[in-house]
Amino acid sequence: MQETESRIGSEQHLDVCILEKETQEMQDVLARALVQILRYAR
């Protein structure tokens, strides 16, 4: 039982790490796009 709980905890941690990485990638893309949008708006 404890092994199963540990494995589930590890899987959830991995899911969180993946989401954090994807979130950072999206923020990077949006930041670059915003710079281009602001340049165009001037």
Contacts in CASP RR format, 6 or more apart in sequence:
PFRMAT RR
TARGET T0000
AUTHOR 0000-0000-0000
METHOD contacts of the structure
MODEL  1
MQETESRIGSEQHLDVCILEKETQEMQDVLARALVQILRYAR
END
